[in-house]
Amino acid sequence: MAGVDLSIHPSWLVIVFLLTYSLAVAQFPRQFPGWSGPQYWIVAGATAFLFFGSVLAHELSHALVARRFGLRVKGITLFIFGGATTIDSDSKRPRDEALIALAGPVTSIILGGVFVGLGAVIDQPQVAALVGWLGVVNVVLGVFNLIPGFPMDGGRILLALLWRVRGDRVAATRSAALVGRLLAYLLIALGVFWALSPNGLFGGLWLALIGWFLSNAAEATVAQAGVERSLTGVRVRDAMDGEPPSVSPNESVADLVSERLLRGEDRSFLVLHDDGGLAGVVTLGDVRRLPRDDWAGARITDVMTRFADLAVIAPDQPLADALRVIQERDVGQLPVIDEGRVPVGMVTRRGILRLIEARMKLGL
């Protein structure tokens, strides 16, 4: 939608069912007695799907504003706690971060106002009930997201403010995440208290689960911020292997296994032409996908990942960029290329993690 990939996590089906059931069995019968059974279920189902349409609009507003500021949006995922927009790069300015975060709550509050207005002028009772519920819930959703509990939108706005004051994004992220963890613990405590009250089991457990989710997300953010701080100023050339193992594209897969994979620690190899140009990369995983009976007759060029399909990186790029690409592509290594197709080294996930561990232990 609008150039943004959309996906649905299986957990989303659970919350759609629970929301529909809650509306059809409890909320609407209590608020609007006298409807028929099918009417309750039809209105409840339509309300649930339109609510998640509103959540999608909330997340899409984040994505469009982020793209407006030149950031690459990977996609939007709907899941049990609502939705999440994945943005591959960080904002360049505090102002951009704040506007991207603010776009979602503003969209929800505007939608809520529109639905409330429609509910006031529509006479048909089922449609009025549908838009009235959507109006109230969208306003609540927008306001709730403004709570400064990182990584919610309010927490990201707090991050932007701290970033503007301190001039250090990583330090601001750590502080915002700390506030987010404290608020998450408060939500968990309130959820447990609510669950122990009469008729509050479902609502209390749900609030506690939201707090648990926010706590985990904040902790992950703190860990990521620690990694980013550890890698500040470190370039790819500082962690790459300047003399990575290499093989010829015409070497047999059987020879690769017997002479290299079974005799050393290396699990990935640059595949080089005779002139030193990079043809591709071959890994243990590439070999495993080939039946063993075919090893003797197959060449490395038959199983390798070719240059056109490789992600590569330059030696002077930040090492954090290399780690991000490795995580996004789910690979174990990146060839390092300065100019043309001649590699100057290779940086691996294992090498980066060892460097991060050493720097963090040394307090760097």
Beta strands, then each sheet from edge to edge (+ up, - down):
strand 1: 6-8
strand 2: 73-79
strand 3: 82-87
strand 4: 246-247
strand 5: 268-272
strand 6: 278-283
strand 7: 305-306
strand 8: 333-337
strand 9: 343-348
sheet 1: 1+ 2+ 3-
sheet 2: 4+ 5+ 6- 7+
sheet 3: 8+ 9-
end
